[in-house]
Structure formats: structure tokens, C-alpha cells
């Protein structure tokens, strides 16, 4: 079965504001103000540890990965409490996934967000029924760009690896697809905009309205 696998953060939904708020909660608890803002959306899509590293660097004093590891559980707890305060699906996302399913495609999510948080977010966004599988950062011992989670997402959705492709928004997604030996489409409506073309994906997705036609071109 033809299969389309989606990244979650920055691809299906703009989660940056809630992610940044969770990192800022850590710095507030340490006696600092908000160190991260909307201009840091791209860092947010690279995960909690990346946001913490950026915040600690902005403090200007000494810090280490031990500081990051210490604050990471606090970040996850804060994020779990405010998972979908500002998060919204990108325009046309749900409709495009539904159109793919109506056309006979299997659909799945492969994300580097912890699985429980991803499952809860998808539920809160009202799109759980649109996906046959969801694989998170901690579903397996490895995460993207290792190809194993992607392959598992395809298999769990009932699809075929050789007739699948990944829709994402970062170099991690590009590298995952290359490692799995499948095409990749990168969205241009994320923080990088058209600059994402620098990663030379197999296709660029400018709006979710274009996805059904793009899928026909990438998988037979």
C-alpha cells in the first residue's frame, strides 16, 4: 500500500510557541526571564535540549550538558501541561491527510517528540483518526535520522517501504528519508521558508492543498 509518513512539529502543526514556553518555564524557575522568543522557532523544532542549550548560551555564563539534562524533565513537565495552548495545524493539513486516505494511501506519523506527548497532542488537535500509526522519539532505542522508526511507522500503518515517502521540515527529516532510501518532501511554510530548498529534497510542499498531487508524483 502507498504510504505517506509525516513529521509532526513544524510539518503538520506549528508547535513552536508552546515548545518555547516550556523552555522559558525552566529559565523562569532558575530566576531568569524569558530567554527565547518567536525568532527561535527553528530551534524549537529541533527539540527541547536544543532550546535549553540556546537559552543557557544566552545567559553568557558557564554551563554544561549536565545543566541541560537537569532541566529537561522540567521542560517536559511544563510542555505536558501546555501542550496545545497555541499550537495549530497548518492550513489544509487535516483535509490533505483525509484526501490521501480516501485515495487509498496509508498515513503515519514519525516524530522525535516523546511518544506519549505526541499521542496526546494529536488527540487534542482532533486528528488521531487520520493516522494508522505513530512512532515517537522513545518508541524504540533509536530516533530519526536513524531509519528504523520510519520503517516501523510504515509497517505499523500497513504500508510498503518501497511505495512510501516522508513529509518533513528539517535536515533530520531529509537525512531520515535518505537513510531509509525513500523520497522526501520538505515544507516551505515552516521557519526556514523557501530556504529549506538548500537541503535538495525530492520535492517542496508549499501548501497542503498540493499534497495529493505531489504524492502521485513521488510514489507510484
N, C-alpha and C positions, 0 to 999 in steps of 0.2 A: 504494500500500500504506500502511496506517496505520502510523505510526512514533512511537515514544517515545524521546526523547533524554534522557540522564541527565548531569548534572554528576557528578563523581567524589568529590572531597574534601567531606565534610560531607553528602553526599547518598547515595551508595552505601556509603561506608565512613567510619568515624571515623579519620581520619589525623592528628588533632591532636597526639597525644603524640610521634609520630615527627617531625613538622614542627617542633614546639617544640624537640625535642632537637637538630635540625640548626642552628637559630638559636643555641641555647645553646652549641653547639660553637664557633661563631665568637667569642662573647664569652669563652669559656674560653681560646681561643687568644690573645686580647688581654689576658689576665691578670685577667679578671673571673670571678665565679661565674655560676651560672645566673640570668639576669635575667628569664626568662619561665617561667610555670608553668601548671597546668591552667586557671586562671581566664582565660587568654589564648587559649582555643581558638578563639573567634570571629575574633581577629586572624590566627591560623594559617590559617584557611580563606580569608583574603584574600591569602595568598601570602607568599613569602619576604621580599620587600622590606618589606612591612608589618610583619613580625615584627622585622626589623632596625631599622626606624625606631622601633618601640616600645622595643626594648632600649636603643638609643642615647639616647632621650629619658629613660629611667630612670637613666642614668648621671649626668645632671644637668650635664654639661659641654657645650662646643660640639661640634657635629657637622654634617655636611652630606650631601647626596646622594652626594658622592664617596666618603664612608665606606661608605655603603650599597652602592654599586656595587663597591667594592673587596672587600667581604666576601661579596657574593652568590655568586661562584664557589665560595668555601669552603663556604658553606651548601649549595649544590647537591651538592658532592662528599660532604659529611657525610651528606646525605639519601640519596644513592645507596647509601651503604654500610649504612644502617639503614632501608631503605625500608619494611619490613613487620615490624619488631620488635614493635610494639604495635598496629599497625593491624588493625582487624577490620571485616568487613562488618556493616552494621546488620542486626538480626534480620529474617529473611524476605526480604532483598534478592535473593539469587540465585534463590530459589523464585518470587518475583514476576516477575522478568525471564523466567524459563523459562516461566511461565504465559502471559505476553504473547506469547511466540514461538509457543507451542502454539496460541494463539488467532489466529495469523496476522499478528501485528504484527512489523514490523522494529524493531530496537533498536540504539542507538548511544550513544557517549559523546562529549560535548563539554566539555572541561575547560581551565582555564587553567594546568594543570600542564604543564611541558615534555613533548612527546610521548614521548620515549624513556623518561622516568621513569614516565609514565602507562602505557605499554605494559608495562613491567617490573612495575609494581605490580599491574596487572590479571592478569598472568601468575602472579605469586606468590600472589595471592588465589584463583587457580584459576577465574576467570570469563571468560577470554578468549573461549571458545567461545560465550558468550551474547550477543556484540555483533557486528554486521555492519560496524561502522566505529568508529574512534576518531580524534578530532581534538584536538590539543593546542594549547598556547599558541603554539608556534613552528612549527606545521604551515603556517601562512600568515603573511603580514606583519602581519596584524591578529588580535586575540583578542577574546573576549567583553568587553564587551557589543556589539561590532560583530556584526551578524547573519551575516556571511559564514561564519565557522566553523560556526555552527549549520546553515545551509543546506547546507554541504558535507557535514556529518555525515549529514543526512537523505538527500542524493543518494547518497553512498557506500554507505549501508545499503540502497539500492534503494527508498526510500520516496518519499512525496509531501509536499511542504511544507504544502499546504493540509489535509492529514489527519495533522498531527503536533502534538506538544506537548512541552514541556520540563519535566523534573523537576529542581528545584534547591533551594538553601538560602540564597541571598544576594540582595541587591539587584542584583548583577551578573547573576544568572540572570533575575530579573524583567525587568530592562532589556533583556537579550538577546532574550527572548521578545517583548517589546513591539516592539522594532526589527524583528524577523522577522515580526511580525504573526500570532503563534501563541499559543495558551493556555499558561499556566504553572501548575504545581502546586509549592508550596513545602513542604518537610518541616518538621514541628514537633518532630522528635526531635534536631535539631541544637542548637548552643549557645544560640540565641535562644529555643528552645522555642515556646510559643504566641505570643510577642511578634512572630514573623515575620508574623503576620496584619496588622501595620501596613503592610505593603507591598501589601496588597489584591490578592493573586494570584487567579487564576480558581478555584483550589481549594487546600485544605490537605491534606497527606498525613500522617496521624497514625501510621500503621504500614504497612509494605509489604504486609501482608495485604489492605489496602484498595485497592491499586493497580489490579488488573484491572477492578474495578467502576468505579473513578474514570476509567480510560481510556475505558470505554464512554460515559461521560457527557461527556467532553471532545472526543472525535473520533468521527465517525460512520463 
